[in-house]
Amino acid sequence: MAYKDDNSSFGRSFLSFLAGSLIGAGVALLYAPQSGERTRQEIREKAEMTIIKAQKIEEEIKDSLNQLIGDIRSKVNLLIEEGKDIAEDKKREILEAIEAGKKVLEEQKDRLQKKE
Protein backbone atom coordinates (compact mmCIF):
# COMPACT_ATOMS: atom_id res chain seq x y z
CA MET A 1 0.00 0.00 0.00
CA ALA A 2 2.84 2.41 0.87
CA TYR A 3 4.46 1.63 -2.45
CA LYS A 4 1.35 2.84 -4.25
CA ASP A 5 1.41 6.07 -2.27
CA ASP A 6 5.09 6.60 -3.16
CA ASN A 7 4.31 6.17 -6.87
CA SER A 8 1.38 8.55 -6.61
CA SER A 9 3.54 11.14 -4.85
CA PHE A 10 6.31 10.64 -7.41
CA GLY A 11 3.82 11.04 -10.26
CA ARG A 12 2.49 14.27 -8.84
CA SER A 13 6.01 15.58 -8.28
CA PHE A 14 7.05 14.66 -11.81
CA LEU A 15 3.97 16.32 -13.33
CA SER A 16 4.65 19.41 -11.22
CA PHE A 17 8.22 19.43 -12.48
CA LEU A 18 7.07 19.20 -16.11
CA ALA A 19 4.48 21.92 -15.62
CA GLY A 20 7.07 24.14 -13.95
CA SER A 21 9.50 23.50 -16.79
CA LEU A 22 6.93 24.53 -19.38
CA ILE A 23 5.94 27.65 -17.45
CA GLY A 24 9.61 28.53 -16.97
CA ALA A 25 10.23 28.12 -20.68
CA GLY A 26 7.29 30.41 -21.44
CA VAL A 27 8.53 33.08 -19.05
CA ALA A 28 12.03 32.79 -20.51
CA LEU A 29 10.54 33.46 -23.95
CA LEU A 30 8.94 36.65 -22.72
CA TYR A 31 12.15 38.00 -21.22
CA ALA A 32 14.72 36.55 -23.63
CA PRO A 33 17.13 39.18 -24.99
CA GLN A 34 17.98 37.11 -28.05
CA SER A 35 16.61 36.46 -31.49
CA GLY A 36 13.45 34.45 -32.06
CA GLU A 37 15.33 31.78 -34.00
CA ARG A 38 17.85 31.29 -31.18
CA THR A 39 15.05 31.21 -28.61
CA ARG A 40 13.12 28.60 -30.61
CA GLN A 41 16.28 26.52 -30.92
CA GLU A 42 16.82 26.65 -27.17
CA ILE A 43 13.21 25.70 -26.56
CA ARG A 44 13.60 22.71 -28.89
CA GLU A 45 16.78 21.66 -27.12
CA LYS A 46 15.22 22.01 -23.68
CA ALA A 47 12.12 20.13 -24.81
CA GLU A 48 14.30 17.34 -26.19
CA MET A 49 16.29 17.20 -22.95
CA THR A 50 13.05 17.07 -20.95
CA ILE A 51 11.78 14.23 -23.15
CA ILE A 52 15.06 12.35 -22.70
CA LYS A 53 14.89 12.81 -18.93
CA ALA A 54 11.26 11.67 -18.89
CA GLN A 55 12.19 8.58 -20.93
CA LYS A 56 15.03 7.76 -18.52
CA ILE A 57 12.69 8.11 -15.55
CA GLU A 58 10.12 5.95 -17.33
CA GLU A 59 12.74 3.24 -17.91
CA GLU A 60 13.84 3.41 -14.28
CA ILE A 61 10.23 3.03 -13.14
CA LYS A 62 9.69 0.10 -15.52
CA ASP A 63 12.86 -1.59 -14.28
CA SER A 64 11.85 -1.06 -10.65
CA LEU A 65 8.36 -2.42 -11.28
CA ASN A 66 9.71 -5.42 -13.18
CA GLN A 67 12.10 -6.16 -10.33
CA LEU A 68 9.29 -5.79 -7.80
CA ILE A 69 7.04 -8.10 -9.82
CA GLY A 70 9.85 -10.65 -10.08
CA ASP A 71 10.45 -10.50 -6.32
CA ILE A 72 6.75 -10.92 -5.60
CA ARG A 73 6.49 -13.79 -8.06
CA SER A 74 9.45 -15.56 -6.39
CA LYS A 75 7.98 -15.10 -2.92
CA VAL A 76 4.57 -16.33 -4.03
CA ASN A 77 6.10 -19.44 -5.63
CA LEU A 78 8.09 -20.09 -2.45
CA LEU A 79 4.96 -19.75 -0.32
CA ILE A 80 3.05 -22.09 -2.62
CA GLU A 81 5.77 -24.72 -2.35
CA GLU A 82 5.88 -24.35 1.43
CA GLY A 83 2.08 -24.66 1.52
CA LYS A 84 2.21 -27.84 -0.54
CA ASP A 85 4.84 -29.31 1.81
CA ILE A 86 2.77 -28.44 4.87
CA ALA A 87 -0.37 -29.92 3.27
CA GLU A 88 1.49 -33.15 2.47
CA ASP A 89 2.81 -33.38 6.04
CA LYS A 90 -0.68 -32.86 7.49
CA LYS A 91 -2.16 -35.39 5.06
CA ARG A 92 0.44 -37.93 6.16
CA GLU A 93 -0.30 -37.22 9.83
CA ILE A 94 -4.05 -37.64 9.28
CA LEU A 95 -3.56 -40.91 7.42
CA GLU A 96 -1.28 -42.19 10.21
CA ALA A 97 -3.91 -41.20 12.80
CA ILE A 98 -6.60 -43.02 10.80
CA GLU A 99 -4.42 -46.13 10.58
CA ALA A 100 -3.70 -45.96 14.30
CA GLY A 101 -7.43 -45.58 14.97
CA LYS A 102 -8.20 -48.60 12.77
CA LYS A 103 -5.59 -50.63 14.63
CA VAL A 104 -7.07 -49.69 18.00
CA LEU A 105 -10.55 -50.58 16.73
CA GLU A 106 -9.34 -53.97 15.52
CA GLU A 107 -7.66 -54.63 18.86
CA GLN A 108 -10.81 -53.66 20.74
CA LYS A 109 -12.90 -55.80 18.42
CA ASP A 110 -10.61 -58.79 18.97
CA ARG A 111 -10.66 -58.25 22.74
CA LEU A 112 -14.48 -58.07 22.74
CA GLN A 113 -14.73 -61.21 20.63
CA LYS A 114 -12.43 -63.08 23.02
CA LYS A 115 -14.60 -62.10 25.98
CA GLU A 116 -17.70 -63.57 24.37
TORTIVO-721467 format. One record per residue (C-alpha): residue number from 1; residue in three letters; x negated, y negated, z negated. Coordinates in Angstrom, 1 decimal. Each point is the difference from the previous one (the first is absolute). Layout:
N
<site pos="NUM" code="ALA" px="X" py="Y" pz="Z"/>
...
END
This chain:
116
<site pos="1" code="MET" px="0.0" py="0.0" pz="0.0"/>
<site pos="2" code="ALA" px="-2.8" py="-2.4" pz="-0.9"/>
<site pos="3" code="TYR" px="-1.7" py="0.8" pz="3.4"/>
<site pos="4" code="LYS" px="3.1" py="-1.2" pz="1.7"/>
<site pos="5" code="ASP" px="0.0" py="-3.3" pz="-1.9"/>
<site pos="6" code="ASP" px="-3.7" py="-0.5" pz="0.9"/>
<site pos="7" code="ASN" px="0.8" py="0.4" pz="3.7"/>
<site pos="8" code="SER" px="2.9" py="-2.4" pz="-0.3"/>
<site pos="9" code="SER" px="-2.1" py="-2.5" pz="-1.7"/>
<site pos="10" code="PHE" px="-2.8" py="0.5" pz="2.5"/>
<site pos="11" code="GLY" px="2.5" py="-0.4" pz="2.9"/>
<site pos="12" code="ARG" px="1.3" py="-3.3" pz="-1.5"/>
<site pos="13" code="SER" px="-3.5" py="-1.3" pz="-0.5"/>
<site pos="14" code="PHE" px="-1.0" py="0.9" pz="3.5"/>
<site pos="15" code="LEU" px="3.0" py="-1.6" pz="1.5"/>
<site pos="16" code="SER" px="-0.6" py="-3.1" pz="-2.1"/>
<site pos="17" code="PHE" px="-3.6" py="0.0" pz="1.3"/>
<site pos="18" code="LEU" px="1.1" py="0.2" pz="3.6"/>
<site pos="19" code="ALA" px="2.6" py="-2.7" pz="-0.5"/>
<site pos="20" code="GLY" px="-2.6" py="-2.2" pz="-1.6"/>
<site pos="21" code="SER" px="-2.4" py="0.6" pz="2.8"/>
<site pos="22" code="LEU" px="2.6" py="-1.0" pz="2.6"/>
<site pos="23" code="ILE" px="1.0" py="-3.2" pz="-2.0"/>
<site pos="24" code="GLY" px="-3.7" py="-0.8" pz="-0.4"/>
<site pos="25" code="ALA" px="-0.6" py="0.4" pz="3.7"/>
<site pos="26" code="GLY" px="2.9" py="-2.3" pz="0.7"/>
<site pos="27" code="VAL" px="-1.2" py="-2.7" pz="-2.4"/>
<site pos="28" code="ALA" px="-3.5" py="0.3" pz="1.5"/>
<site pos="29" code="LEU" px="1.5" py="-0.7" pz="3.4"/>
<site pos="30" code="LEU" px="1.6" py="-3.2" pz="-1.2"/>
<site pos="31" code="TYR" px="-3.3" py="-1.3" pz="-1.5"/>
<site pos="32" code="ALA" px="-2.5" py="1.5" pz="2.4"/>
<site pos="33" code="PRO" px="-2.4" py="-2.7" pz="1.4"/>
<site pos="34" code="GLN" px="-0.9" py="2.1" pz="3.0"/>
<site pos="35" code="SER" px="1.4" py="0.6" pz="3.5"/>
<site pos="36" code="GLY" px="3.2" py="2.1" pz="0.6"/>
<site pos="37" code="GLU" px="-1.9" py="2.6" pz="1.9"/>
<site pos="38" code="ARG" px="-2.6" py="0.5" pz="-2.8"/>
<site pos="39" code="THR" px="2.9" py="0.1" pz="-2.6"/>
<site pos="40" code="ARG" px="1.9" py="2.6" pz="2.0"/>
<site pos="41" code="GLN" px="-3.2" py="2.1" pz="0.3"/>
<site pos="42" code="GLU" px="-0.5" py="-0.2" pz="-3.7"/>
<site pos="43" code="ILE" px="3.6" py="1.0" pz="-0.6"/>
<site pos="44" code="ARG" px="-0.4" py="3.0" pz="2.3"/>
<site pos="45" code="GLU" px="-3.2" py="1.0" pz="-1.8"/>
<site pos="46" code="LYS" px="1.6" py="-0.3" pz="-3.4"/>
<site pos="47" code="ALA" px="3.1" py="1.9" pz="1.1"/>
<site pos="48" code="GLU" px="-2.2" py="2.8" pz="1.4"/>
<site pos="49" code="MET" px="-2.0" py="0.1" pz="-3.3"/>
<site pos="50" code="THR" px="3.3" py="0.1" pz="-2.0"/>
<site pos="51" code="ILE" px="1.2" py="2.9" pz="2.2"/>
<site pos="52" code="ILE" px="-3.3" py="1.8" pz="-0.4"/>
<site pos="53" code="LYS" px="0.2" py="-0.4" pz="-3.8"/>
<site pos="54" code="ALA" px="3.6" py="1.1" pz="0.0"/>
<site pos="55" code="GLN" px="-0.9" py="3.1" pz="2.0"/>
<site pos="56" code="LYS" px="-2.8" py="0.8" pz="-2.4"/>
<site pos="57" code="ILE" px="2.3" py="-0.3" pz="-2.9"/>
<site pos="58" code="GLU" px="2.6" py="2.2" pz="1.7"/>
<site pos="59" code="GLU" px="-2.6" py="2.7" pz="0.6"/>
<site pos="60" code="GLU" px="-1.1" py="-0.2" pz="-3.6"/>
<site pos="61" code="ILE" px="3.6" py="0.4" pz="-1.2"/>
<site pos="62" code="LYS" px="0.5" py="2.9" pz="2.4"/>
<site pos="63" code="ASP" px="-3.2" py="1.7" pz="-1.2"/>
<site pos="64" code="SER" px="1.0" py="-0.5" pz="-3.7"/>
<site pos="65" code="LEU" px="3.5" py="1.3" pz="0.7"/>
<site pos="66" code="ASN" px="-1.3" py="3.0" pz="1.9"/>
<site pos="67" code="GLN" px="-2.4" py="0.8" pz="-2.9"/>
<site pos="68" code="LEU" px="2.8" py="-0.4" pz="-2.5"/>
<site pos="69" code="ILE" px="2.3" py="2.3" pz="2.0"/>
<site pos="70" code="GLY" px="-2.9" py="2.5" pz="0.3"/>
<site pos="71" code="ASP" px="-0.6" py="-0.1" pz="-3.8"/>
<site pos="72" code="ILE" px="3.7" py="0.4" pz="-0.7"/>
<site pos="73" code="ARG" px="0.3" py="2.9" pz="2.5"/>
<site pos="74" code="SER" px="-2.9" py="1.8" pz="-1.7"/>
<site pos="75" code="LYS" px="1.4" py="-0.5" pz="-3.5"/>
<site pos="76" code="VAL" px="3.4" py="1.2" pz="1.1"/>
<site pos="77" code="ASN" px="-1.5" py="3.1" pz="1.6"/>
<site pos="78" code="LEU" px="-2.0" py="0.7" pz="-3.1"/>
<site pos="79" code="LEU" px="3.1" py="-0.4" pz="-2.2"/>
<site pos="80" code="ILE" px="2.0" py="2.4" pz="2.3"/>
<site pos="81" code="GLU" px="-2.8" py="2.6" pz="-0.2"/>
<site pos="82" code="GLU" px="-0.1" py="-0.3" pz="-3.8"/>
<site pos="83" code="GLY" px="3.8" py="0.3" pz="-0.1"/>
<site pos="84" code="LYS" px="-0.1" py="3.1" pz="2.0"/>
<site pos="85" code="ASP" px="-2.6" py="1.5" pz="-2.3"/>
<site pos="86" code="ILE" px="2.0" py="-0.9" pz="-3.1"/>
<site pos="87" code="ALA" px="3.2" py="1.5" pz="1.6"/>
<site pos="88" code="GLU" px="-1.9" py="3.3" pz="0.8"/>
<site pos="89" code="ASP" px="-1.3" py="0.2" pz="-3.5"/>
<site pos="90" code="LYS" px="3.5" py="-0.5" pz="-1.5"/>
<site pos="91" code="LYS" px="1.5" py="2.5" pz="2.4"/>
<site pos="92" code="ARG" px="-2.6" py="2.5" pz="-1.1"/>
<site pos="93" code="GLU" px="0.7" py="-0.7" pz="-3.6"/>
<site pos="94" code="ILE" px="3.7" py="0.4" pz="0.5"/>
<site pos="95" code="LEU" px="-0.4" py="3.3" pz="1.9"/>
<site pos="96" code="GLU" px="-2.3" py="1.3" pz="-2.8"/>
<site pos="97" code="ALA" px="2.6" py="-1.0" pz="-2.6"/>
<site pos="98" code="ILE" px="2.7" py="1.8" pz="2.0"/>
<site pos="99" code="GLU" px="-2.2" py="3.1" pz="0.2"/>
<site pos="100" code="ALA" px="-0.7" py="-0.1" pz="-3.7"/>
<site pos="101" code="GLY" px="3.7" py="-0.4" pz="-0.7"/>
<site pos="102" code="LYS" px="0.8" py="3.0" pz="2.2"/>
<site pos="103" code="LYS" px="-2.6" py="2.0" pz="-1.8"/>
<site pos="104" code="VAL" px="1.5" py="-0.9" pz="-3.4"/>
<site pos="105" code="LEU" px="3.4" py="0.9" pz="1.3"/>
<site pos="106" code="GLU" px="-1.2" py="3.4" pz="1.2"/>
<site pos="107" code="GLU" px="-1.6" py="0.6" pz="-3.4"/>
<site pos="108" code="GLN" px="3.1" py="-0.9" pz="-1.8"/>
<site pos="109" code="LYS" px="2.1" py="2.1" pz="2.3"/>
<site pos="110" code="ASP" px="-2.3" py="3.0" pz="-0.6"/>
<site pos="111" code="ARG" px="0.1" py="-0.6" pz="-3.7"/>
<site pos="112" code="LEU" px="3.8" py="-0.1" pz="0.0"/>
<site pos="113" code="GLN" px="0.2" py="3.1" pz="2.1"/>
<site pos="114" code="LYS" px="-2.3" py="1.9" pz="-2.4"/>
<site pos="115" code="LYS" px="2.2" py="-1.0" pz="-3.0"/>
<site pos="116" code="GLU" px="3.1" py="1.5" pz="1.6"/>
END
